Amino acid sequence: MRPVILTDIEGTTSSIAFVRDVLFPYARRELPRFVRERGGDPEVRRWLDQVAIEHGAMCKDEMIVETLQGWIDQDRKHTALKALQGLLWRDGYLRGELQADMYPDAVAGLRRWHAAGHRLAVYSSGSAPAQKLLFGHTDAGDLAPLFDAFFDTEVGNKRDADSYRLIADQLHRSPGDIVFLSDVVEELDAAFAAGLRTVLLDRRSDYPQPRDAAACHGHPRVESFDAVDALL
């Protein structure tokens, strides 16, 4: 049975710069308008209210927006923020204002592995709906159909081994039958502790200084998806 390939997004299939310099600024800039226009929608209100409840006295949407913008600046991995960002990005993708920048070797690798019979899945801190939108609106076309599953922080923190055990359960595969690709060593450490196979993506455009053996914590290191095939 061919292993399932579970991949991160930022720094793995897409550049860190795309997320940092395009997606985050877009969400920060458009958030006040979005809340003003869509704050009454149940799917939006749910998350705004969650932020308000967590902050007790905070009740005005303007204050909630300021808090969320601060979280964007901090790159905080909060479920409400990620959900709202996903809704914002959906509007941007559908309007044609956003298009995901994918590494060409990642596109080729995903298509190659799918054609070879590997199941593909995503695990990212961005919400699952945001992940589907990103892969559905790339500079290489719609890649979302290549994937069987999308996982976000609702299964747990990416640096927690239990998150990967839960993903394995939901994929109905043993941990050793899953290969996790990421650029973050601490995430790979957690996946390895859960029994998954791991590969460190060390792209020169994102990490100009190559990480040495000690920094890799024993995870196989590659600089593109082309080199992953030999490790499957």
Salt bridges, closest charged atoms under 4 A:
ASP8 OD1 - LYS158 NZ 2.73
ASP21 OD1 - ARG20 NE 2.99
GLU30 OE2 - ARG29 NE 3.46
GLU30 OE1 - ARG33 NE 2.67
GLU37 OE1 - ARG33 NH1 2.96
ASP41 OD2 - ARG38 NE 2.42
GLU43 OE2 - ARG38 NH2 3.10
GLU43 OE2 - ARG90 NH2 2.92
ASP49 OD1 - ARG45 NE 3.01
GLU54 OE1 - HIS78 NE2 3.06
ASP61 OD1 - ARG45 NH2 2.79
ASP73 OD1 - ARG28 NE 2.83
ASP75 OD1 - LYS77 NZ 3.21
ASP75 OD1 - LYS82 NZ 4.00
ASP91 OD2 - ARG38 NH1 3.28
ASP105 OD2 - ARG203 NH2 2.87
ASP148 OD2 - ARG119 NE 3.02
ASP162 OD1 - ARG165 NH1 2.55
ASP177 OD2 - ARG173 NE 3.92
GLU187 OE1 - LYS158 NZ 3.23
ASP189 OD2 - HIS217 ND1 2.81
ASP189 OD1 - HIS219 NE2 2.67
ASP202 OD2 - ARG204 NH2 3.59
ASP202 OD1 - ARG211 NE 2.64
ASP202 OD2 - ARG221 NE 2.71
GLU223 OE2 - ARG204 NH1 2.91
GLU223 OE2 - ARG221 NH2 2.72
ASP229 OD1 - ARG112 NH2 2.75
